[in-house]
Amino acid sequence: MDFKIGGVLRAIRLQKGIKASYVAEQLEIDPSTLSKYESDERQVPVRLLPKFADVYDCEINNFF
């Protein structure tokens, strides 16, 4: 199943006022990779979902 959650991740990040560079640093990914995730150009690996949830201080189910 192919879930498009990039827009949700971006919306949560912006709502919480978190900079993309901070998220990329916390996830140990390149900022351009984060941009591709947020624009749904690349699928977010399942292994990163818990890390996104930690950085955004929310539950994984908020992404779906």
Helices and strands as residue ranges (DSSP letters): H 6-16, H 20-27, H 31-38, G 46-48, H 49-56, G 60-63
